[in-house]
């Protein structure tokens, strides 16, 4: 049996959550049931010529968690896709990890999350597994943040530091990313590794609209209160304080990581490369911990100075967006903004 209806699956998890309070063994039952509800189908092709995709070797690949992402083209219609190629599939628990990532992708149908096309293997190519996703997007939020100003103006002409349209774009990107994360959290899915390199920026060729997409679910998991977790199994730079201290595992760590992404986006919108470098130096320079949470005082001070203190253009909007990011960077997860609060504040800013 296979269930594709995400609302039904969410209702099932809510039911199991109630059982957890009454029956300690409920979660073991839930884990078994969920594994049956979501079979991970991996197609097996006979030879290398059978899959309807060809990797474009003229495009540099991107590194993802456990795999490498290439541009691939459909032989039938010429459409471009992304394919994540996993090697050494049979080593340790690699196959189980890959199947979990495929299982997460199977559940996700949201405009701000990449979509699974198919997963396959080739009989004549042992120990390799391919995961095809759509869309193919060659640029990430990390490119927008790290590119020097001249290259950013060429690659992202719609995001020029200090312009009013850039602030509007940053606000919309923040709002849509919050929508995507809310979708994941409604499914009790914890991404665990939100960072600029895992946020794609899709630019429609016939319009000036940019769509952010959350990608790379290699360390994602189904969240449950009190469940086992690998606290630091994600990018060190963006780990929350509770993850670093092995104190708590909750959906709020995703909020922290997205708040870090928001902070960089706002800095680049305000002051370009110089602002981004200053924010980075607040926790990455000599004698600093190279982790935002460990250097939260310096990071948040730099963020305020770069986004609010020296900003003359639309100061009210900048202050409100800064307040959202600041609330996401609360070191205490119990008082940190949750995803619904973030969306409400984004909506109120849009209406203002």
N, C-alpha and C positions, 0 to 999 in steps of 0.2 A: 504494500500500500504506500502511496506517495501523496503528501499533502502540499499543495502549492499556495494555499490561501493563508497569507501571513496573519490575518485577523484571527482565524481559527487557531493558529499556532500560539498567538499571544494569549488568547483565552485559555488555552490549555496550560500555559505557564502560570497564568494568574491562579488557576485552580490548584496547581501543584504548590504555589506559594502558600495558599491557605492550608493545604495538607501538611506542609512543613511544620506549622505551628502545632499540629495535632498528632503527627505521626513521624517520628524521627527517621524511619526508613523510607519516607516518601521520596526523597531526592534520588535514592538509588533506583527506585522504580521509574522516576521521571527520566533519569539519564538513559535507562534502557529503552523506554518508550520513545524518547526523542530520536534515538539512533535508528529506530525502526521507521519513524515517521519521515525521516529525511535520508533515503538511500542516496549515496554518491555514485552516480552512473558515470563511468569512464569508458568511452568507446575504444574498441581495439581495432585498428586498421591492420591489414595484412602486410603491406609494404610501404616504403617511404613515398611512393607515388600516389597512394590512395587518398590521403587527407586533402581536402580542397583548399589548402592554404600553402603559400610560399613565403618564407621569411625574406624580408627586404634587407639584404646585407649592405646596402648603401647607406643605411641609417644606423647610427650608433645605438647600441642597446643601453637600457637603464638597469641598474641593480635594484632588485627588490628583496624582500625577506626570503631567504632560502632559494631564490631563483633569479633568472635574468629575463627582463622584459624586452621583446623585440617588436618592431612593426612587421605585420604580416598582411598579405593581400589575398582576398578570396578569388580563386581562379575563375569562378562562374560570373560574378558581377563586378569584380575589380574593387570592391569596397575594402577599406583598410581597417584592420583590427589590431589589438595588442595581444601578443601571446607570451605567456610567462612559461619559461622552459625550466624544468626541474631535472637535475641530474642526480645520480646516486640515490634513486628513489627507494631502493631496498635497504639502505643503511639505517641502522638504529631504528628510530621511530619516524623516519622521514615520510614514509607513505601515509601514516596516520595523520601527521601534521598537514600534509598536502590535502588529504581528503577533508580535513576539518575546514581548511580554507575554501575548498570547493563547496562544502556544505553551507558555509556562511553566504557565499555568493549566490547559491541557489535560492536563498530566502529573500534576497534584496532586489526590490523593484522600485527604485526611486531615482528621480532625475538627477540627483546630486551624488549618486553612487554608481561606480562602474558596474556593468551587467555581464553576467556569464553567458557566453555563446555555446561553448561546449568544452569538455575535457576529454583528452584522448591519449592513447599510447599507440606505438607502432611495433608490431611483432618482431621486425628485423632490427629494431633499435632498442636494445634492452636497457632497463634501468633509467629511462627518460620518460617524463610525463609532461604533456602540454596542456595549458589552460588558456583558452581563447576568450578574450573579453572585448567589449565595446564600450566606448569608442577608443580609437587610437588617438592619444593626445601627446604631442612631443614636448610640451612645456609644463612646468610645475610652479607652485608658489615659491619654491626655493629658488628657481631661476629668476623670478621677479624680484626677490629680496636680494640675491647675491650678485646679479649682473651689475657691472658698472653703469653709471647713468647713460652714457652714449648708447651702449648695447641695449639697455632697458627701453630707451625711447624708440629704438628700431624694432625690438621684439614685441614690446607692449606699448604701442603709441597711445592707447586709451588710458594709460596709467602714468601720467606725468606729474611729478612731485609739485604740490602746492596749488594745483588747479581744482576748481570747484567740482568739475566732472569726476575727478579722481576720488574725491571724498565720497561722492555718490556711489561710485563703483565699489569702493572699499566697503561701504555700508551694505550694499546688495550682496557682495561676496560673503560677508560675515553672516548676513541673514540666511542665505541659502545653505551655507555650511552648517548653521545651527539646525536648519530643517532636516538636512541629511543625518546629522548626529541624533536628532530627536527620533527619527525613523528607526535607527539602530537600537536606541535605548528602549523604544516601545516594544521591540522584539526581544528585549533582555540581552542584546548583543553588545559586548564591550570591545571597542576597537583595539585599545591598548597601545597603539603606536602612531597617534596623530602627530604629524610634524609637517613642515612645509614641503618636504620631498614626497609626501604621500597625499598631496592635494594637487590634482591636475587642474589646469586652466584651459578650457576648451573655448576657442574663438570661432564663432560662426562666420563663414566666409561671406555671407550675404547680409550681415548685420553687425552692429557694434556691440553685441551682447556677449558677455563672457559667462560661461557656466563653470563653477567649481565642482569637482568630483572627488569624493573620497575614494581612495584605492588602497591596495596592499593589506589584506586581512590575514597575513601569515601568522600573527600571534594573537588574533582575536579569539574570543571565547564566549560561550553562553554564561551570563553572570547570574549568580545566586548568592544571597547573603550567607556569609560564613563558608563559602565554597573554597576549595583549595586553589591556590594561584601561585604563579611565579612572579613575585612582585616586581622584579627589575628586568623582566624579559621584554625590554623595549629600548628605545634610544635613550642613553644616559642623560644627555643634555636636557631632555624634556620630561624626565621623571618627576612626579609630584613628591612632596615631602613624605606623605604617608607611604608611598611606594618605597622610597629610599630607606625609611625606618622600619619597613615590614610591619606597619601598624594596622593598615586597613586596605581592603580591596573593595572598591566600589566603582560605580559609574562616574563618580565625581573626578576620578583621575583623568578620564577623557576630557572633562570640562577644563581641567588645568592645562592639558596639552593643547587644546584648541585655543585657550586664552593666550598661550605663548605665540601661536600662529597669528592670532588677531593683533597682538602687540607689534609684531614685526610688520604686518601689513599697514597698520596705522603710522608707524614710523617712516616707512618708505613713502607713503602718501604725503606725509608732511615734509620730509627733508631728503628723500632719495638715499643714495648710497652712504652719504656721510652720516645720516641719522641711523641707518641700519648698522653701520660699523660701530657707532657709539653705543648702541644698545647691546651689540654683541660683546664689546669690550667690558661691559658692566659685569659680566660673569665669566668671560673667557680669557681675560688678560692675565698677566703674571700674578701669581699668588692667589688667584681666584679659583673657585671649586669646579669650574667648567660645567656647572649645573645651575639652571635658573632658580630652582627652589632653594638651593643652598645659598644663593646670592640674591634672594628675593628683595632685600632692602635696596641694594644697589640697582637691581634691574627695574624695580618699580619707580625709583627716584628718576632714573634716566628716562623711562617711558613718560612720566609726567612732564619732565622738562622738554622733551622732544615733541610731544603731541599737544600739550596744553599751554605750557608756560610761555613759549615764544610764538605761539600761533595767533595770527591776527585775522586770518581768513576763516569766516564762519566759526567763531570760537565756541558758540553754544553747542553745535553739532559735534565738534571735536571733544568737548568736555563730556558729552553724553556717551559717545562711543568709548572714550577712555574709561568712563565709569563702568561700562559693561566689561571691558577687558580687565579692569582692576578687580571687579567682583569675582571674575573667573579665576583670578590669581590669589585668592584668599588661601593662606597656608592651611587653614583649618577646614577640612572637607565638610564638616557639619554645618558651617556657615557660608561655604562657597555657594555661589549661584548654581541652581540646577538648570537643566536645559529648557524647561518651560519658562522659568524666570527670564532667561536670556532672550527667548523668542518674544516674550511679552514686551521687554524693553526695546527690542529691535522694532517691533510693530508700533510702539508708541512714538518712537523717533521718526518712523516713516510717516505717521499721521500728523506730526507736529509741523 
